[in-house]
Amino acid sequence: MSRASGSTSRDHARRALLADLAAGRTVSDLAFDRLYPERIRKLSNRYWTPVHVARHAAFLFAKHGARRVLDIGAGMGKFCAIAAITTDVEFSGVEQREHLVTAGREVVATYAIPRVTLIHGTLDDVDFDAYDGFYLFNPFEEGTFAPSQWVDRTIPLSEERASGDVARVEAALARARRGTCVVTFHGFGGAIPKGFVHLPEETRGVPFLRLWVKD
Ligand SMILES: C[S@@+](CC[C@H](N)C(=O)[O-])C[C@H]1O[C@@H](n2cnc3c(N)ncnc32)[C@H](O)[C@@H]1O
């Protein structure tokens, strides 16, 4: 097989996979993660939301009326891409590591995934008021790990920075409007402020996933 026909059949397989996702058919993490370069895929087990979890979280945002959701610490945008393909909600993700944002934007552009925006930046670059939904897959915990466990060393991490970020999210959620939805996967290292109602029945069967809606 020539190199050109190899890449054409790979592209065809990737488009078929995204169509399967949109149609509600089962897609494995192994298959989905092939959209991204090897160095990013190999972090998947620990750092990126599994496909079935992203799909369920996206369904909950849509069901509870969120229209603009921010993934705080978006990585290469795996959650955003799956969530946008499987709902009609808009998903943005803020991510501090530029190379992840670049890889994620390339996938979004190549496969014309609608309603996804990946922002290169930190919490300083986020207008929390612009969103009515927030997704957090324990983004700040990495700062509490030994450097050998980090995604990479492109960003200075520390426990102090992690606890500052947790406090900023708590404060932003405390100010959030009525109806704001928060979905966490493995928590975010902080407490959901008073005024949010936890809906455990909505995440039953999906371990470590939690939903709150502001009253
Ligand atoms: C556990 S991964 C989750 C990625 C993605 N949300 C998902 O579910 O697939 C956490 C990501 O958050 C990013 N992150 C952590 N703290 C951040 C901050 N303060 N600002 C922007 N990104 C941050 C990390 O670089 C990492 O890519």
The ligand as a Gaussian input file, in Angstrom:
#p B3LYP/6-31G(d) Opt

LIG

0 1
 C       -6.716000      15.832000      34.158000
 S       -6.411000      16.803000      32.706000
 C       -8.078000      16.886000      32.062000
 C       -8.150000      17.250000      30.605000
 C       -9.546000      17.355000      30.017000
 N      -10.396000      18.217000      30.821000
 C      -10.200000      16.007000      29.885000
 O      -11.068000      15.758000      30.718000
 O       -9.872000      15.217000      29.000000
 C       -6.161000      18.432000      33.427000
 C       -5.610000      19.467000      32.461000
 O       -5.757000      20.734000      33.113000
 C       -4.693000      21.574000      32.737000
 N       -4.601000      22.633000      33.757000
 C       -4.333000      22.461000      35.077000
 N       -4.358000      23.652000      35.721000
 C       -4.664000      24.589000      34.784000
 C       -4.859000      25.989000      34.832000
 N       -4.748000      26.677000      35.974000
 N       -5.150000      26.655000      33.695000
 C       -5.262000      25.963000      32.520000
 N       -5.108000      24.629000      32.405000
 C       -4.813000      23.937000      33.520000
 C       -3.514000      20.630000      32.676000
 O       -2.458000      21.165000      31.888000
 C       -4.145000      19.363000      32.090000
 O       -4.008000      19.354000      30.694000

